[in-house]
Structures are given as C-alpha cells and as structure tokens.
Amino acid sequence: MLMNNRITIQSYSSRRGRKGPSFARSSRRGRPGISGSGLKLLGAVLMLLDHICVAVIERGILKSGDPAQMQKILETAAGQNWWMADRILRSAGMLAFPIFAFLLAEGFVHTRHKRDYGLRLLVFALLSEIPFDLAIFGTWFYLDYQNVILTLFIAFLTLCGVQRFLRKSWMQLLCVLGGCGAAFLLRTDYGALGVLMVVVLYYARQTGMQNIFGAVMAFLQNGSIWGALAFIPISFYNGEKGLRPGKYFFYIFYPAHLLVLWLIRTLYLGA
C-alpha cells in the first residue's frame, strides 16, 4: 500500500491526569510542553509531507502508476534523488497517524458533546472521500480504499460502545472486534490496527504506560520504528487544548490539501 500515514483532527477541553469519564476545562494556561493544538499542527505538517510523497512525487514525478515508466525514471540520477527524498519524507509521515490517534482518544474523554464530535467526523469523512480518491488514486471514485477520517469515525463509535458497556467486559470486547472488523471490511486507511491503536490509547490513559503501548502499536502498524517516534512529542503533551488555530481548520485542511496536491499533479505535472 502507498498509504502509511493519514490524519484526522480532534478537539478537547481539559488537562490530563484526572480520573473519571468527563473533565472540567483547565483554567491554567501556558504550562510547559505541547498543547493539543500544537500536536495537531505537527500532525498536519507530517501528514502533508506524506501526502506530497504519494500524490506528487510517487504518482506524479516518478509515475508510479506505470511500472515501466517509473523504472526508466529511477535509472536516472534525478529519479534516484526524488526516490531518496520520497523515502525520507514518507518515514517522517509515519508519525502523523499516531498523533491523531492519541488526540482522538484524548478528545473522546474530554468532550462534553460526543454527538457533535461524532457528527463532525462523519461529515468530513464523507466530504474528504472524493479529494482523497483524486489525490491518491487519480479517480473520482475508488471503492477499494477509504480515507483516514472514516477510520477515526469508526474508532470513535467503538469508544462509544466501550464507554456504554463499562461494566460488561465481554460487550466491550465485542465493540472493539466490531470496530476493527468494520474498518477491515470497509478498507479504511490504517484499517483494523488504526482502530485498535485508538482503543489501546484510550484504555492506557490511566496506567502510566500510554506512550509505551502506543509506541508498540505504531511499530506493529508500520513495521518500522518511525511511527513509534511520534510518542516523543506526544510525551511532552501538557494537557491543554491550546488556542489556535480553531478546530475546524484541521477538519477543512484534510480535504483541502488533498485537492491542492491533486491540482498540482494534474496541472503542472500532467499526471
């Protein structure tokens, strides 16, 4: 698969460390560390780098859709340089999804408006599908692979089920299996392991082992250490929401940047 790292964007309003199903907004500001908005910005930048590789370098400059033509390009010095740049940026892009998985787990705990939260994820998952298909696959409709916001929406529904059946472990297990199965059958970006990472991060919040469990999941997901490195900046999370940019910026950024990358490839690279 060409897609290793994608995003979604969450909002929340509280600091970490206090136990319970809901939290009050922290009144403190400016504590050391990285706020939620800071992590979102970092995740967005890393995601952008990854999508530049897939949509522009691989699909455009290197013509990955045509193996014979791609081989000819890779035999040139310029082609080798582009390929090296692609590998480096793709490795950096592997850090994006763990960041957004972490933010979803945090956002789910802290939000007081779960219905609105879930509705935003669903709406932008649907709105992002055409831009995603255009940028990644070069077609308006590609049924075999769905965008990452749908993965995060399924993970959100899974957490709703887990929270609904707090006293019934077997029902929680069924919810997790159902969420993973749905992501697998719908062929969403990051699939079952993406949903499972969010669930693991949610369960591990109060154990003191959240970053370790998350790093293990990221390693299993990517088969490389790169994704696990996302938990270095995550470990500096200060529990604050952060002020800017607003939450809708991140939702809009996902489909918007995909459309821009598709236009760049189509208009300037002729691919």
Stockholm file with secondary structure:
# STOCKHOLM 1.0

chainA/1-271         MLMNNRITIQSYSSRRGRKGPSFARSSRRGRPGISGSGLKLLGAVLMLLDHICVAVIERGILKSGDPAQMQKILETAAGQNWWMADRILRSAGMLAFPIFAFLLAEGFVHTRHKRDYGLRLLVFALLSEIPFDLAIFGTWFYLDYQNVILTLFIAFLTLCGVQRFLRKSWMQLLCVLGGCGAAFLLRTDYGALGVLMVVVLYYARQTGMQNIFGAVMAFLQNGSIWGALAFIPISFYNGEKGLRPGKYFFYIFYPAHLLVLWLIRTLYLGA
#=GR chainA/1-271 SS CCCCCCCCCCCCCSCSSCCSSCCCCCCCCCCSSBCHHHHHHHHHHHHHHHHIIIIIIIIIISCTTSHHHHHHHHTSHHHHHHHHHHHHHHHHHTTHHHHHHHHHHHHHHHCSCHHHHHHHHHHHHHHHHHHHHHHHHSSSCCTTCBCHHHHHHHHHHHHHHHHHTTTCHHHHHHHHHHHHHHHHHHTBTTHHHHHHHHHHHHHTTTTTCHHHHHHHHHHHHHSSSTGGGGHHHHTTBCSCCCSSSCHHHHHHHHHHHHHHHHHHHHHHSCC
#=GC SS_cons         CCCCCCCCCCCCCSCSSCCSSCCCCCCCCCCSSBCHHHHHHHHHHHHHHHHIIIIIIIIIISCTTSHHHHHHHHTSHHHHHHHHHHHHHHHHHTTHHHHHHHHHHHHHHHCSCHHHHHHHHHHHHHHHHHHHHHHHHSSSCCTTCBCHHHHHHHHHHHHHHHHHTTTCHHHHHHHHHHHHHHHHHHTBTTHHHHHHHHHHHHHTTTTTCHHHHHHHHHHHHHSSSTGGGGHHHHTTBCSCCCSSSCHHHHHHHHHHHHHHHHHHHHHHSCC
//
